[in-house]
Amino acid sequence: MLLLLLVLGLGLSGCSTAKVGSATRQKVQGKTYVIIGASSGFGRGMAEQLGACKANVVLAARRTEVLEEVAAQVRAAGGSALVVTTDISQPEQVQRLADAAVKQYGKVDVWVNDVGVGGIGRFWEIPHADYSRLIDVNLKGIVYGSQIAIKLFQTQGRGVLMNLGSVESEVPLAYHAVYAATKGAIRNLGQALNQELRLNGYKHIEVVTIEPWAVDTPFWGHAANYSGGTPRMAAMDPPSKVVNAMVRASVRPRQELPVGWKARGAFFSHRLFPHFTERLSANIVHRYQIQTAPPAPATTGAVYEPTPSGRGVDDGVRQRIKQENHQRRQQKSKEVVSAQISLTDCQERALASSCVGK
């Protein structure tokens, strides 16, 4: 499957994951960004990158103390930062965020809804309450943030709205059913909004949907997990690839941005061979998440309340999977050796018995 995606992905145009160059840095400098989901993962990575570009960054998430940590890094890099504790599922908090950003900086150039909580496991085994919360955050929260941002941009006359979708906006994965459903909805939301803005004469307001492949961020540790195995996925990308693409897209917007060759390949493959792509993708998830993942207890993760863990951009998931796979191979080798020794013992005993009989 990955070989197929490689061939397809390399055949697609675009260089969305190139490093942020000097021209982009100059365009970013002095602009004001609102980032909801800035305490870890892409949001934190983008905030730190923008700080180095000397931008104004309004940091929003539920974990105030972590946002203050990110703000210190933004300021140390040469940017300006404002912390506004926000739960995107609460529209009044999102409106307060917008008001605080305008009061501090006068305007907002780019609004980033970089949020998403996962629910991993068999669809029928995950509690209804967890699904309700996933929809509150992943879909309703994005709707609230998008509407508030667009109204602000209409007042200003321009702006870029960036929403975090996923490769699952196109290719839904087994054991991620409701998460995938919300990501598909985010993609549809962005497509519809761009047409509404065009039809109503708002040519300087653009909506970008970012669609990465699976990435090594705290998302996996923060997800609600009822699969019985430690959350993981094959061939994860580094978060820097997505962060760079988001910064570049903020000054050169594209309506839809699959990030990296694996995401582009998955999109292209799904459009050509939808059932084939879904089946192979599901098989990959089943192997990594159900068959080979180390056991893990059921958890709601950070779905309801933020957790102290998972504060970085990269969460070390790729290294953990590498170690787990190495340990599994070692265990398998030990089992093979043990079986061979047992077989040899049996053969020797059988031979000895045969000799005694003679």
Buried (B, 14 or more C-beta within 10 A) or exposed (E): BBEBBBEBBEEBEEEBBEEBEEEBBEBBBBBBBBBBBBBBBBBBBBBBBBBBBBBBBBBBBBBBEBBBBBBEBBEEBEBBBBBBBBBBBBBEBBBBBBEBBBEBBEBBBBBBBBBBBBBBBEEEEBBEEBBEBBBBBBBBBBBBBBBBBBEBBBEBEEBBBBBBBBBBBBBBBBBBBBBBBBBBBBBEBBBEBBEEBEEEEBEEBBBBBBBBBBBBBBBBBBBBBBBBBBBBBBBBBBBBBBBBBBBBBBBEBBBBBBBBBBBBBBBBBBEEEEEEBBEBBBEBBBEBBBEBBBEBEEBBBBBEEBBEEBBBBBBEBBEBBEEBEEEEEEEEEEEEEEEEEEEEEEEEEEEEEEEEEE
